Amino acid sequence: MNLIEIIKPQVFIETPIDGEEILSRLERFGRISHKSEDKIEAGTAKIFVKNLLKMGHESVLEHVSISVRFICDRGVTHELVRHRLAVYTQESTRYCNYSGAIKFIQPLFYKKGTKNYQIWYESCLASAKAYNTLIKQGSKPEEARSVLTNSLKTEIVSTFNLREWRHVFEMRCQKAAHPQIREIMIPTLQKFQKKIPTIFDDLIIIENQKLSFPFCLKN
């Protein structure tokens, strides 16, 4: 039996998204402040929301929240949960029993066949062996988890409002962000850009061959 399984991170948007409906809703809410609802017409929502962003009036975006499920390593989630305007539900190493083949997330900066990858792989293998041995000898999962590495696969559902998502992308997709959190955040940003026009268009994704994963800049 294999003691470990190496997988790559994944991103799933769990909230059904109708981008045009979201823009229309934000326009309706935003116009309340000046009682300009009578100016709502077909096609005005996109212009209205774009103007809100230009003026920095992003509080209106807080009326809409979106949940995303990430499959990544636990080291990445330690960074993600530092964003406080959010709701999180994460797979618990205290209650989940990982005995058997344990899943680890492959670091994108260690390529298969290299010495560094082999060192990383062997550390995961040793971790899995120790965990399984502890469980067989009667340890509870909450005790045996002490030998698991940051590369352990985890799942976390993160819910942010649209304003906070913009902040998360600006922080976690920038060049200085850790490559592994960019690895999940850049694809998330791309999904948002496709599903919700206007709100995320000013975040420009930059490909750079010198980096292990793309980054973004605010236009």
ABEGO torsion letter per residue (X at the ends): XBABBBBBBBBBBABBBBAAAAAAAAAAAAAAAAGAAAABBBGAAAAAAAAAAAAGBAAAAAABBBBBBBBBBAAAAAAAAABABBBBBBBBAAABBABEBBBBBBBAABBBGBAAAAAAAAAAAAAAAAAAAAAAAGBBAAAAAAABBAABBBBBBBBBBAAAAAAAAAAAABAABBAAAAAAAAAAAAAAAAABBGAAAABBBBBBAABABBBBBBX
